[in-house]
């Protein structure tokens, strides 16, 4: 199924999160998105587990990714 209006189509949450962590680092990511999995002992694995269960938090991560032009065009 094609999703021409979905700019994140084909990108995994893990790839998005890895790109954000590489670009911002955990401390700045925690400042931008105030969720505990980014603040207290952050890891990709624990963050993915939380984000997959929490739609509002996932949306914030996806929105930050889309609003960071250098990242958004990098993975496309």
N, C-alpha and C positions, 0 to 999 in steps of 0.2 A: 504494500500500500504506500503510495506516495503522499508526502505531507509538504507540499511546496510552501505553505504559510508557516511552517514550524521551523524556525532557524536552528533549533537544537536537534532536529531529526538526524539520527545516525550517530550522535555523540552519547557516549555512556556517562552516567553520573560520576563514575570513577575517573574518567578522563577529564571531565570538567573540574572536579575537586583537585586532582593532581595539578592541573594547570593553575588554578587559583592559589594553591599552596606554594607552588614554585614561584609565582609572580609576587604574591603578597607576604608569604610566610605566615605561620600560625598566629603570631601576636597581632599582626595587622588585620588578618582575616577575622579574628575574634573581636577586634574593635569595630569592624564594619558590619559583622553579623553576630549579634550577642546571643550565642547559644553555647551551652556548657560543653558540648563535645569539641568545640574549638578553643575553649578556655582552660579546662581542667584535663591535663594529660592527653592532649590531642593526638589522634592517629587517623590514618586514612580508614582503616578497618572499622574503628568504633564510630567514626563520623558517617561512613556509608550506611552502617546499620541503623543509626538514628535517622538519617535523611530519608532512607527508603520507607521508614515507618511514619514520617512526619511531613505531610504535604506542604504545610506553610513554610517549614524550614527549607525544604528542597526548592521551593519557589524562590526564596530569598537568595539561595546559592545560584540558581539558574539566572535570576535577574542580575546579580552582580557580575556573573560571567558575561552576559550579553552586554552589560554596560561598560565593560573593559575592552575597548576596541582592539588593543594589541593582542589580547587572548582570543577574542571572538574570531578574528580573521586568521589567526595562527593555525587553528585546528580544522578549519573548513576545508 
